[in-house]
Amino acid sequence: MDLLKQKILSEGRALSAQVLLVDCFLNHQVDVKLMKAVGEEFARLFANDGITRVATIESSGIAPAAMTALTMDLPMVILKKSVSSILKDGIIQTEVFSFTKNAPYLLTLKSQFVEKGDNVLLIDDFLANGEAAFGGIRLLEQAGARVGGVGAVIAKAFQPGMEKLRTAGYRVEALAAVSRMGEGFIEFED
């Protein structure tokens, strides 16, 4: 997606070979026009896949997932990273390791918001090692849903997540796949 790639090049910053800072438009401040275009692109890519629900992991995936769900006219479910004292009944949890925070967390789904037989599109802001995506998949499948695809706004294609998901049989679409980066440069796959 050229619009997204241009935004990454103009406003994103590679802090190292592993860290891409895009907080000015994706995960701290949100460029809603860009997220609308992102949602429209995911809707186009998965239009013929029989998707019945969109899911994401809080919090940076909410904007692109909401725009995708809006465009597809589908409900959206947010998988929670933090434990809530009011989420008690019908919850499913799995442990996920966050490389960003260098710590594990419990990912939580309230099962009433996913129906058995749902075909879910999981939207993620970043795909790197695939830990968050696989955690989301575990929860959705445990709730009786099928994961019809994973949409990543940005994928670090040089890390194993995209390949691991594809090897496991999941369709993965990355709108901007970074092939290499370092301080002062960002390169994309063709």
Secondary structure, 3 states (H helix, E strand, C coil): CHHHHHHHHHHCEECCCCCEECHHHHHCCCCHHHHHHHHHHHHHHCCCCCCCEEEEECCCCHHHHHHHHHHHCCCEEEEECCCCCCCCCCEEEEEEEECCCCEEEEEEEEHHHCCCCCEEEEEEEEECCCHHHHHHHHHHHHCCCEEEEEEEEEEECCCCHHHHHHHCCCCEEEEEEEEEEECCEEEECC
